[in-house]
Amino acid sequence: MRVFLTGATGFIGRRVLQHLQASGHQVIGLTRSDAGAEALRSAGAEVQRGELGDLASVRAGAEAADAVIHTAFDHDFSRFAANCQQDAAVIGAMGEVLTGSARPLLITSGVGMGETEPGQPAMETVFNPGHGNPRIASERAGNALLEAGVDLRVMRLPQVHDTVRQGLISYFIGISRQQGVAAYVGEGANRWSAAHVDDVARAYCLALEHGRAGERYHAVAEEGIRARRIAEVVAAGLDVPVRSITQDEAAAMFGWFALFAGMDLPASSALTRQRLAWQPGGPTLLQDLQAMDYRAGR
């Protein structure tokens, strides 16, 4: 298939591109820069110039493809709500092009959108359009397309990691370096699910090739790692102390990250593994955190 891939030069998108090509697909990658275009050409991909705010460019990419995988997202979390609304607009624009065809659109969301009850792991079968997290805008936009007949599928992500980046934990590391302490909220018992970036990329490809319209998938290798354990490993890497703080202290120490610091985000991938025959095998989150070079961010 010819696959239009947004975020094709990004952390996850680069790996998705490689897995798609290894499976025999031709990739059309979205990029806004000359450097990105050159990287895509060097990788053997076609180039669609444009950016997320340019809906004409994402429509054009979708029009030229047999399928679309949307991994791009503006990760300026100081504008999180606005960026979620932008993502919904991008999804809607690509869906307009695909309406009336059998071409699949695989979008990206977060595992928190599958929350059930407190303390229980998020599930693939849960879709709550009234969820309080602004990222639900992406899934609401996708659900509208599904109702319009688009083959819409959702990939929900945990903390995606290697030895360079670890999702939201990368921001936590930066804050801990700046503050001189690795802090967790309360007892640090809240959990974050995780998966290695190569396992996540393979899940996207399997969802494209074997997924079905309306299904939601969780690219989760580890159901939940406690925040205290994450803080302890980061503290060791940075050679700073680790300590507990209150939720009120978190706002002053973490800034925008305080919104996420105390969240309990365990997630199951049992249904995803069954439906896609996906078996993650990469390093664990703590293994990558222990193996990374903490001097690189200085």
C-alpha positions in Angstrom: 0.0 0.0 0.0 0.9 3.6 -0.4 0.7 5.0 3.2 0.5 8.6 4.1 2.4 9.0 7.4 2.2 12.2 9.5 5.0 12.7 12.0 7.2 10.6 9.6 10.4 12.3 10.9 9.4 12.2 14.6 10.4 9.9 17.4 7.7 7.3 16.8 7.0 8.1 13.1 10.6 7.3 12.0 10.3 3.8 13.4 6.8 3.3 11.9 8.2 4.3 8.5 11.0 1.7 8.8 8.5 -1.0 9.8 6.1 -0.1 6.9 8.9 -0.3 4.4 10.1 -3.6 5.8 6.6 -4.9 5.2 6.7 -3.7 1.6 4.7 -0.5 1.8 5.5 2.7 0.1 5.5 5.7 2.5 4.5 9.3 1.8 5.9 11.3 4.7 4.6 14.7 5.9 7.3 17.2 6.8 7.6 21.0 7.1 11.3 21.4 6.7 14.0 21.0 4.1 16.0 18.8 6.5 12.9 16.6 7.0 12.4 16.3 3.3 16.0 15.2 2.8 15.7 12.7 5.6 12.6 11.2 4.0 14.1 11.0 0.6 17.2 9.4 2.0 15.0 6.8 3.7 13.3 6.0 0.4 10.0 7.7 1.2 8.0 10.2 -0.9 7.6 13.7 0.5 4.5 15.7 1.2 5.5 19.2 2.3 3.3 20.9 4.9 2.5 21.0 8.6 -0.4 20.2 10.9 -1.8 23.8 10.8 -2.0 23.5 6.9 -5.1 21.3 6.4 -4.7 21.5 2.6 -1.4 19.7 2.9 -2.7 16.8 5.0 -5.7 16.5 2.7 -3.4 16.2 -0.2 -1.3 13.5 1.5 -4.4 11.5 2.3 -5.7 11.9 -1.2 -2.6 10.3 -2.7 -2.6 7.3 -0.4 -4.2 3.9 0.1 -4.1 4.3 3.9 -3.2 7.0 6.5 -1.3 6.6 9.8 -1.4 9.8 11.9 1.3 9.9 14.5 2.0 13.7 14.5 1.1 15.9 17.5 2.3 19.2 18.7 3.9 18.4 22.0 4.0 21.9 23.5 2.1 21.0 26.6 1.7 24.6 27.7 -0.9 24.7 24.9 -2.2 21.1 25.4 -5.9 21.8 25.1 -5.4 24.0 21.9 -3.1 21.3 20.4 -5.8 18.6 21.0 -8.3 20.7 19.2 -5.8 21.2 16.3 -5.4 17.4 16.2 -9.1 17.0 15.9 -9.2 19.4 13.0 -6.4 17.4 11.2 -8.2 14.1 11.7 -11.4 15.6 10.4 -9.6 17.0 7.3 -8.0 13.7 6.4 -11.3 11.9 7.1 -13.1 14.1 4.6 -10.8 12.9 1.9 -11.3 9.2 2.9 -15.1 9.3 3.3 -16.8 7.0 0.8 -13.7 4.8 0.4 -12.4 1.7 2.1 -9.1 3.3 2.8 -8.2 3.0 6.6 -7.2 6.0 8.8 -5.3 5.0 12.0 -5.1 7.9 14.5 -3.2 8.3 17.8 -4.6 8.9 21.3 -3.5 8.1 24.9 -4.3 5.1 27.0 -5.9 7.4 29.6 -8.9 7.6 27.2 -9.7 4.0 28.1 -10.0 4.6 31.8 -12.6 2.5 33.6 -12.8 3.0 37.4 -10.1 4.3 39.7 -7.3 1.8 40.3 -8.2 -0.4 37.3 -6.3 -0.5 34.0 -7.6 1.3 31.0 -9.3 -1.0 28.5 -9.5 -0.9 24.7 -13.2 -1.4 24.8 -13.8 1.9 26.7 -14.7 5.1 24.8 -16.0 7.9 26.9 -16.7 11.0 24.7 -17.1 13.2 27.9 -13.6 12.3 29.3 -12.0 15.3 31.1 -8.7 14.9 29.3 -8.5 17.3 26.3 -7.0 14.5 24.2 -10.4 13.0 24.0 -11.0 15.5 21.1 -8.9 13.3 18.8 -11.1 10.3 19.6 -14.3 12.3 19.3 -13.2 13.5 15.8 -12.4 9.9 14.9 -15.7 8.6 16.1 -17.5 11.1 14.0 -15.7 9.8 11.0 -16.5 6.2 11.9 -20.2 7.1 12.0 -19.7 8.7 8.6 -18.4 5.4 7.2 -14.7 5.9 7.4 -12.5 2.9 8.3 -11.2 4.6 11.5 -8.9 2.9 14.0 -7.3 4.2 17.1 -3.8 3.5 18.5 -3.6 4.6 22.2 -0.1 5.2 23.5 1.5 4.8 27.0 5.0 6.3 27.8 6.9 5.4 24.7 10.6 5.0 25.3 14.2 4.2 24.3 17.4 5.3 25.9 17.0 8.9 24.5 13.3 9.7 25.0 10.6 8.4 27.4 7.4 10.3 26.6 6.3 12.5 29.5 9.1 11.1 31.6 11.6 13.1 29.4 10.1 16.3 30.7 10.2 14.9 34.3 14.0 14.3 33.8 14.5 17.8 32.6 12.6 19.3 35.6 14.4 17.0 38.0 17.7 18.2 36.6 16.7 21.8 36.9 15.3 21.5 40.4 18.1 19.3 41.8 15.6 16.7 43.1 13.5 13.8 41.6 10.1 14.2 43.3 7.0 12.1 43.3 3.6 13.0 44.6 2.5 11.5 47.9 3.6 7.8 48.2 4.4 7.7 44.5 2.0 4.8 44.1 0.4 6.1 40.9 1.4 4.1 37.8 2.3 4.8 34.2 2.1 2.2 31.5 4.9 2.0 28.9 6.3 0.4 25.8 9.6 0.5 23.8 9.3 2.6 20.6 10.1 -0.3 18.3 7.3 -2.4 19.8 5.0 0.6 19.4 5.9 1.0 15.7 5.3 -2.6 15.1 1.8 -2.3 16.7 0.9 0.5 14.3 1.9 -1.7 11.3 -0.1 -4.6 12.6 -3.1 -2.4 13.2 -2.9 -1.1 9.6 -2.6 -4.6 8.1 -4.9 -6.6 10.4 -7.0 -4.1 12.3 -10.7 -3.4 11.9 -12.8 -0.2 11.7 -13.9 1.0 15.1 -11.3 -0.9 17.1 -9.0 0.8 19.6 -5.6 -0.7 20.4 -3.2 -0.2 23.3 0.5 -0.4 22.5 1.3 -1.3 26.1 4.1 -3.6 27.0 4.1 -2.8 30.8 0.7 -2.3 32.5 2.0 0.1 35.1 5.3 1.2 36.7 5.0 3.2 39.9 6.0 6.8 39.9 8.2 6.4 43.0 10.3 3.7 41.2 10.7 5.9 38.1 11.8 8.8 40.3 14.3 6.6 42.1 16.0 5.5 38.9 16.0 9.1 37.5 17.5 10.3 40.8 20.3 7.8 40.5 21.0 8.8 36.9 21.1 12.5 37.7 22.9 11.9 41.1 20.2 14.0 42.9 18.0 13.2 45.9 14.6 11.7 45.6 11.7 12.8 47.8 7.9 12.9 48.2 6.0 16.1 47.7 2.3 17.1 48.1 0.0 17.9 45.2 0.2 21.6 46.2 4.0 21.5 46.1 3.8 19.7 42.7 2.2 22.8 41.1 5.2 25.0 42.1 7.9 22.4 41.3 6.5 20.9 38.1 4.5 23.8 36.4 2.4 22.4 33.6 3.7 18.9 34.3 1.9 18.9 37.7 -1.3 18.0 35.7 0.3 14.6 34.8 2.6 14.0 37.8 0.1 12.3 40.1 -2.1 10.6 37.4 -2.6 6.9 37.8 -2.5 5.6 34.2 -2.2 1.8 34.2 -3.4 0.2 30.9 -4.1 -3.3 29.6 -3.2 -4.5 26.2 -4.7 -8.0 26.4 -7.2 -7.4 23.7 -4.6 -5.7 21.4 -2.3 -8.7 21.8 -5.1 -11.1 20.9 -6.5 -9.1 18.0 -3.2 -8.2 16.4 -1.0 -11.1 17.5 1.3 -8.4 18.9 4.0 -9.5 21.4 6.3 -6.7 22.7 9.9 -7.8 23.3 11.9 -4.6 23.8 13.6 -3.3 26.9 11.5 -2.2 29.8 11.1 1.5 30.8 13.3 1.2 33.8 16.0 -0.7 31.8 16.1 2.2 29.3 16.1 4.8 32.1 19.1 3.0 33.7 20.9 2.7 30.4 20.5 6.3 29.2 23.3 9.0 29.3 22.1 11.6 31.7 25.0 13.9 30.7 23.4 14.5 27.3 20.8 16.9 28.7 23.3 19.2 30.5 
